[in-house]
Amino acid sequence: MAGSSSTFVAALTAAAVATVGFLAFQASANVPVELTTPQAAASSTTTKAPRDTRNPTALPARSGTGERVVYSVDDDRVWLVTEDGRPTRTFQVAPGSVDPLPGTYAVTSRSSAVTGTDGTPIEHVVRFTDVKGVSIGFSAAVDGSRPVVDPTRKTGGIRASRADANALWNFATIGQRVVVIR
């Protein structure tokens, strides 16, 4: 009797493993393509978003829709945009030595206070991607200083003033869209 019980248990286990494998295959075959591929554009030939030449701080055209943070790597500027497409705040930033590619990201983590990769105490850190192991995000130096970019050191901190970083911290919670443009 013991032999037939262990055979029965082995058969049930094999059937369960086969069923789970089949269901996993079906699930992976039905994943929407937007969830399986990165949303950031992989091309460095992305054209610059159109600008209003009369108002250089105006939100650029083709910078997305809905509530989002827009970051222009060419202009070193950030816009905080409401659901109805209205920018509520815009400000200059000082980027690190590593830029994110143009594309749409989401805020992945936040830290109220840490030490930046350049050794500076920073606050209101809002991270949204990484490039080759370098974490990219917005922050402010606690002492209010701007970073001195050392091209030999890979840094991804995009520094804002303390007031602007505080506004971004309150606006950009986990999952908030960040649109990076040229």
Secondary structure, 3 states (H helix, E strand, C coil): CHHHHHHHHHHHHHHHHHHHHHHHHHHHHCCCHHHHCCCECCCCCCCCCCCCCCCCCCCCCCCCCCCEEEEECCCCEEEEECCCCCEEEEEECECCCCCCCCEEEECCEEEEEEECCCCCEEEEEEEEEEECCEEEEEEEECCCCCCCCCCCCCCCEEECCHHHHHHHHHHCCCCCEEEEEC
